[in-house]
Amino acid sequence: MGRDKIKEKELTLHSSIFRDRDLSVLEAIAEYLKDKKNMRYSEIAKLLNRDDRTIWTAYTRAKEKRGVHG
């Protein structure tokens, strides 16, 4: 299946990604999908019906909150 043909029913999120209360829900989801599912910002944005830049911002903020830079 191509990367652009992601179906919602194929994606599951484990509740443990929300354990860190310092992250917003969007930050936690963006970080999980980018780091664990190897999705691109554009794929995450399409899946969540958000702009790519919004996903980039959420991911970057999550990393900053965790003290990971670069």
N, CA, C and O atoms as CSV, one atom per row, in Angstrom:
chain,resi,resn,atom,element,x,y,z
A,1,MET,N,N,0.854,-1.179,0.000
A,1,MET,CA,C,0.000,0.000,0.000
A,1,MET,C,C,0.892,1.231,0.000
A,1,MET,O,O,1.881,1.273,0.731
A,2,GLY,N,N,0.562,2.230,-0.804
A,2,GLY,CA,C,1.334,3.462,-0.868
A,2,GLY,C,C,1.187,4.286,0.395
A,2,GLY,O,O,0.211,4.163,1.135
A,3,ARG,N,N,2.167,5.118,0.620
A,3,ARG,CA,C,2.169,5.937,1.840
A,3,ARG,C,C,1.012,6.927,1.857
A,3,ARG,O,O,0.573,7.338,2.931
A,4,ASP,N,N,0.509,7.317,0.690
A,4,ASP,CA,C,-0.576,8.290,0.618
A,4,ASP,C,C,-1.951,7.661,0.808
A,4,ASP,O,O,-2.957,8.369,0.848
A,5,LYS,N,N,-2.000,6.356,0.924
A,5,LYS,CA,C,-3.280,5.664,1.036
A,5,LYS,C,C,-3.475,5.078,2.432
A,5,LYS,O,O,-3.838,3.910,2.576
A,6,ILE,N,N,-3.240,5.873,3.431
A,6,ILE,CA,C,-3.404,5.432,4.818
A,6,ILE,C,C,-4.881,5.465,5.177
A,6,ILE,O,O,-5.567,6.465,4.962
A,7,LYS,N,N,-5.346,4.385,5.714
A,7,LYS,CA,C,-6.744,4.307,6.144
A,7,LYS,C,C,-6.782,4.443,7.656
A,7,LYS,O,O,-5.919,3.923,8.363
A,8,GLU,N,N,-7.796,5.150,8.142
A,8,GLU,CA,C,-7.910,5.380,9.582
A,8,GLU,C,C,-7.947,4.076,10.369
A,8,GLU,O,O,-7.375,4.009,11.457
A,9,LYS,N,N,-8.593,3.053,9.861
A,9,LYS,CA,C,-8.723,1.817,10.606
A,9,LYS,C,C,-7.403,1.064,10.746
A,9,LYS,O,O,-7.304,0.130,11.542
A,10,GLU,N,N,-6.400,1.460,9.985
A,10,GLU,CA,C,-5.104,0.808,10.059
A,10,GLU,C,C,-4.230,1.374,11.167
A,10,GLU,O,O,-3.195,0.792,11.493
A,11,LEU,N,N,-4.620,2.475,11.738
A,11,LEU,CA,C,-3.782,3.161,12.701
A,11,LEU,C,C,-4.371,3.057,14.101
A,11,LEU,O,O,-5.532,3.393,14.333
A,12,THR,N,N,-3.554,2.590,15.011
A,12,THR,CA,C,-3.974,2.551,16.417
A,12,THR,C,C,-2.943,3.302,17.249
A,12,THR,O,O,-1.747,3.265,16.959
A,13,LEU,N,N,-3.410,3.965,18.259
A,13,LEU,CA,C,-2.548,4.701,19.171
A,13,LEU,C,C,-2.663,4.063,20.547
A,13,LEU,O,O,-3.764,3.805,21.035
A,14,HIS,N,N,-1.536,3.815,21.156
A,14,HIS,CA,C,-1.548,3.260,22.503
A,14,HIS,C,C,-1.751,4.396,23.493
A,14,HIS,O,O,-1.154,5.462,23.341
A,15,SER,N,N,-2.567,4.188,24.484
A,15,SER,CA,C,-2.883,5.242,25.451
A,15,SER,C,C,-1.657,5.736,26.224
A,15,SER,O,O,-1.685,6.827,26.793
A,16,SER,N,N,-0.603,4.957,26.247
A,16,SER,CA,C,0.596,5.365,26.987
A,16,SER,C,C,1.265,6.598,26.390
A,16,SER,O,O,2.055,7.248,27.075
A,17,ILE,N,N,0.977,6.941,25.138
A,17,ILE,CA,C,1.596,8.135,24.554
A,17,ILE,C,C,1.101,9.411,25.218
A,17,ILE,O,O,1.723,10.466,25.094
A,18,PHE,N,N,-0.018,9.309,25.922
A,18,PHE,CA,C,-0.595,10.473,26.598
A,18,PHE,C,C,-0.167,10.575,28.062
A,18,PHE,O,O,-0.651,11.442,28.791
A,19,ARG,N,N,0.727,9.705,28.490
A,19,ARG,CA,C,1.163,9.662,29.887
A,19,ARG,C,C,1.889,10.937,30.322
A,19,ARG,O,O,1.723,11.408,31.447
A,20,ASP,N,N,2.693,11.484,29.411
A,20,ASP,CA,C,3.443,12.705,29.717
A,20,ASP,C,C,2.498,13.894,29.647
A,20,ASP,O,O,2.161,14.362,28.559
A,21,ARG,N,N,2.075,14.378,30.791
A,21,ARG,CA,C,1.080,15.451,30.861
A,21,ARG,C,C,1.643,16.812,30.455
A,21,ARG,O,O,0.896,17.785,30.347
A,22,ASP,N,N,2.951,16.884,30.231
A,22,ASP,CA,C,3.548,18.135,29.763
A,22,ASP,C,C,3.267,18.380,28.288
A,22,ASP,O,O,3.360,19.513,27.816
A,23,LEU,N,N,2.923,17.321,27.559
A,23,LEU,CA,C,2.650,17.447,26.134
A,23,LEU,C,C,1.151,17.593,25.882
A,23,LEU,O,O,0.331,16.983,26.568
A,24,SER,N,N,0.811,18.404,24.895
A,24,SER,CA,C,-0.591,18.473,24.479
A,24,SER,C,C,-0.927,17.184,23.732
A,24,SER,O,O,-0.034,16.419,23.368
A,25,VAL,N,N,-2.198,16.954,23.510
A,25,VAL,CA,C,-2.628,15.755,22.784
A,25,VAL,C,C,-2.022,15.760,21.382
A,25,VAL,O,O,-1.501,14.741,20.930
A,26,LEU,N,N,-2.086,16.896,20.693
A,26,LEU,CA,C,-1.541,16.977,19.334
A,26,LEU,C,C,-0.027,16.753,19.336
A,26,LEU,O,O,0.495,16.072,18.454
A,27,GLU,N,N,0.670,17.308,20.301
A,27,GLU,CA,C,2.114,17.097,20.389
A,27,GLU,C,C,2.442,15.625,20.583
A,27,GLU,O,O,3.353,15.099,19.943
A,28,ALA,N,N,1.709,14.964,21.456
A,28,ALA,CA,C,1.944,13.542,21.725
A,28,ALA,C,C,1.677,12.691,20.486
A,28,ALA,O,O,2.451,11.788,20.168
A,29,ILE,N,N,0.594,12.977,19.799
A,29,ILE,CA,C,0.245,12.219,18.594
A,29,ILE,C,C,1.265,12.468,17.492
A,29,ILE,O,O,1.729,11.527,16.848
A,30,ALA,N,N,1.616,13.732,17.273
A,30,ALA,CA,C,2.586,14.064,16.225
A,30,ALA,C,C,3.923,13.386,16.484
A,30,ALA,O,O,4.530,12.832,15.568
A,31,GLU,N,N,4.383,13.429,17.733
A,31,GLU,CA,C,5.658,12.806,18.081
A,31,GLU,C,C,5.599,11.290,17.871
A,31,GLU,O,O,6.528,10.703,17.317
A,32,TYR,N,N,4.528,10.671,18.304
A,32,TYR,CA,C,4.379,9.222,18.162
A,32,TYR,C,C,4.365,8.808,16.688
A,32,TYR,O,O,5.085,7.895,16.286
A,33,LEU,N,N,3.551,9.478,15.899
A,33,LEU,CA,C,3.434,9.093,14.493
A,33,LEU,C,C,4.727,9.348,13.719
A,33,LEU,O,O,5.085,8.571,12.833
A,34,LYS,N,N,5.417,10.421,14.048
A,34,LYS,CA,C,6.667,10.740,13.361
A,34,LYS,C,C,7.784,9.798,13.788
A,34,LYS,O,O,8.499,9.262,12.941
A,35,ASP,N,N,7.940,9.590,15.088
A,35,ASP,CA,C,9.060,8.801,15.600
A,35,ASP,C,C,8.832,7.291,15.551
A,35,ASP,O,O,9.745,6.537,15.216
A,36,LYS,N,N,7.644,6.857,15.876
A,36,LYS,CA,C,7.387,5.415,15.976
A,36,LYS,C,C,6.811,4.808,14.699
A,36,LYS,O,O,7.087,3.652,14.380
A,37,LYS,N,N,6.024,5.574,13.982
A,37,LYS,CA,C,5.393,5.062,12.758
A,37,LYS,C,C,6.079,5.578,11.494
A,37,LYS,O,O,5.678,5.250,10.377
A,38,ASN,N,N,7.124,6.394,11.690
A,38,ASN,CA,C,7.921,6.919,10.567
A,38,ASN,C,C,7.093,7.621,9.498
A,38,ASN,O,O,7.353,7.491,8.302
A,39,MET,N,N,6.102,8.358,9.949
A,39,MET,CA,C,5.257,9.095,9.015
A,39,MET,C,C,5.844,10.475,8.760
A,39,MET,O,O,6.512,11.049,9.620
A,40,ARG,N,N,5.587,10.998,7.572
A,40,ARG,CA,C,6.011,12.361,7.230
A,40,ARG,C,C,4.996,13.345,7.786
A,40,ARG,O,O,3.851,12.993,8.069
A,41,TYR,N,N,5.450,14.611,7.941
A,41,TYR,CA,C,4.551,15.657,8.440
A,41,TYR,C,C,3.299,15.745,7.575
A,41,TYR,O,O,2.194,15.898,8.096
A,42,SER,N,N,3.464,15.651,6.269
A,42,SER,CA,C,2.327,15.769,5.356
A,42,SER,C,C,1.333,14.625,5.542
A,42,SER,O,O,0.124,14.828,5.423
A,43,GLU,N,N,1.830,13.439,5.831
A,43,GLU,CA,C,0.946,12.294,6.061
A,43,GLU,C,C,0.154,12.471,7.360
A,43,GLU,O,O,-1.049,12.217,7.411
A,44,ILE,N,N,0.848,12.906,8.392
A,44,ILE,CA,C,0.188,13.133,9.681
A,44,ILE,C,C,-0.856,14.233,9.537
A,44,ILE,O,O,-1.967,14.119,10.055
A,45,ALA,N,N,-0.492,15.294,8.831
A,45,ALA,CA,C,-1.412,16.416,8.619
A,45,ALA,C,C,-2.672,15.967,7.895
A,45,ALA,O,O,-3.782,16.345,8.269
A,46,LYS,N,N,-2.496,15.172,6.873
A,46,LYS,CA,C,-3.653,14.688,6.110
A,46,LYS,C,C,-4.544,13.797,6.984
A,46,LYS,O,O,-5.770,13.909,6.952
A,47,LEU,N,N,-3.927,12.930,7.746
A,47,LEU,CA,C,-4.664,12.016,8.614
A,47,LEU,C,C,-5.475,12.768,9.670
A,47,LEU,O,O,-6.606,12.396,9.982
A,48,LEU,N,N,-4.873,13.840,10.218
A,48,LEU,CA,C,-5.517,14.596,11.297
A,48,LEU,C,C,-6.268,15.826,10.798
A,48,LEU,O,O,-6.817,16.589,11.593
A,49,ASN,N,N,-6.290,16.013,9.486
A,49,ASN,CA,C,-6.961,17.163,8.881
A,49,ASN,C,C,-6.406,18.478,9.443
A,49,ASN,O,O,-7.151,19.363,9.864
A,50,ARG,N,N,-5.087,18.571,9.434
A,50,ARG,CA,C,-4.370,19.752,9.898
A,50,ARG,C,C,-3.368,20.172,8.834
A,50,ARG,O,O,-3.077,19.413,7.909
A,51,ASP,N,N,-2.845,21.375,8.966
A,51,ASP,CA,C,-1.819,21.872,8.065
A,51,ASP,C,C,-0.475,21.236,8.435
A,51,ASP,O,O,-0.210,20.963,9.606
A,52,ASP,N,N,0.364,21.004,7.429
A,52,ASP,CA,C,1.689,20.428,7.672
A,52,ASP,C,C,2.477,21.244,8.696
A,52,ASP,O,O,3.176,20.691,9.545
A,53,ARG,N,N,2.353,22.556,8.602
A,53,ARG,CA,C,3.106,23.438,9.500
A,53,ARG,C,C,2.639,23.306,10.942
A,53,ARG,O,O,3.430,23.462,11.872
A,54,THR,N,N,1.367,23.021,11.126
A,54,THR,CA,C,0.831,22.806,12.475
A,54,THR,C,C,1.442,21.546,13.079
A,54,THR,O,O,1.796,21.525,14.258
A,55,ILE,N,N,1.562,20.507,12.275
A,55,ILE,CA,C,2.143,19.247,12.739
A,55,ILE,C,C,3.629,19.446,13.043
A,55,ILE,O,O,4.128,18.942,14.049
A,56,TRP,N,N,4.335,20.177,12.180
A,56,TRP,CA,C,5.747,20.459,12.412
A,56,TRP,C,C,5.928,21.202,13.735
A,56,TRP,O,O,6.815,20.880,14.526
A,57,THR,N,N,5.079,22.194,13.961
A,57,THR,CA,C,5.154,22.982,15.196
A,57,THR,C,C,4.891,22.109,16.419
A,57,THR,O,O,5.620,22.197,17.406
A,58,ALA,N,N,3.866,21.273,16.366
A,58,ALA,CA,C,3.535,20.394,17.495
A,58,ALA,C,C,4.687,19.425,17.772
A,58,ALA,O,O,5.054,19.207,18.926
A,59,TYR,N,N,5.248,18.853,16.723
A,59,TYR,CA,C,6.365,17.911,16.880
A,59,TYR,C,C,7.580,18.618,17.483
A,59,TYR,O,O,8.214,18.100,18.403
A,60,THR,N,N,7.895,19.792,16.965
A,60,THR,CA,C,9.042,20.561,17.457
A,60,THR,C,C,8.855,20.943,18.916
A,60,THR,O,O,9.803,20.864,19.699
A,61,ARG,N,N,7.660,21.352,19.294
A,61,ARG,CA,C,7.390,21.699,20.695
A,61,ARG,C,C,7.513,20.481,21.612
A,61,ARG,O,O,8.014,20.582,22.732
A,62,ALA,N,N,7.057,19.349,21.128
A,62,ALA,CA,C,7.180,18.114,21.930
A,62,ALA,C,C,8.646,17.817,22.195
A,62,ALA,O,O,9.020,17.489,23.321
A,63,LYS,N,N,9.469,17.928,21.179
A,63,LYS,CA,C,10.903,17.650,21.318
A,63,LYS,C,C,11.559,18.669,22.242
A,63,LYS,O,O,12.416,18.311,23.050
A,64,GLU,N,N,11.164,19.931,22.129
A,64,GLU,CA,C,11.717,20.971,23.018
A,64,GLU,C,C,11.338,20.713,24.471
A,64,GLU,O,O,12.158,20.893,25.371
A,65,LYS,N,N,10.112,20.298,24.699
A,65,LYS,CA,C,9.658,20.006,26.056
A,65,LYS,C,C,10.407,18.817,26.648
A,65,LYS,O,O,10.594,18.741,27.862
A,66,ARG,N,N,10.826,17.911,25.812
A,66,ARG,CA,C,11.583,16.744,26.274
A,66,ARG,C,C,13.081,17.031,26.342
A,66,ARG,O,O,13.861,16.198,26.802
A,67,GLY,N,N,13.472,18.220,25.878
A,67,GLY,CA,C,14.882,18.592,25.920
A,67,GLY,C,C,15.700,18.022,24.783
A,67,GLY,O,O,16.924,17.935,24.874
A,68,VAL,N,N,15.025,17.629,23.702
A,68,VAL,CA,C,15.703,17.088,22.521
A,68,VAL,C,C,15.741,18.177,21.472
A,68,VAL,O,O,14.699,18.690,21.066
A,69,HIS,N,N,16.926,18.531,21.034
A,69,HIS,CA,C,17.077,19.589,20.028
A,69,HIS,C,C,17.732,19.030,18.782
A,69,HIS,O,O,18.534,18.098,18.841
A,70,GLY,N,N,17.367,19.632,17.632
A,70,GLY,CA,C,17.996,19.251,16.372
A,70,GLY,C,C,17.250,18.179,15.735
A,70,GLY,O,O,17.628,17.720,14.657
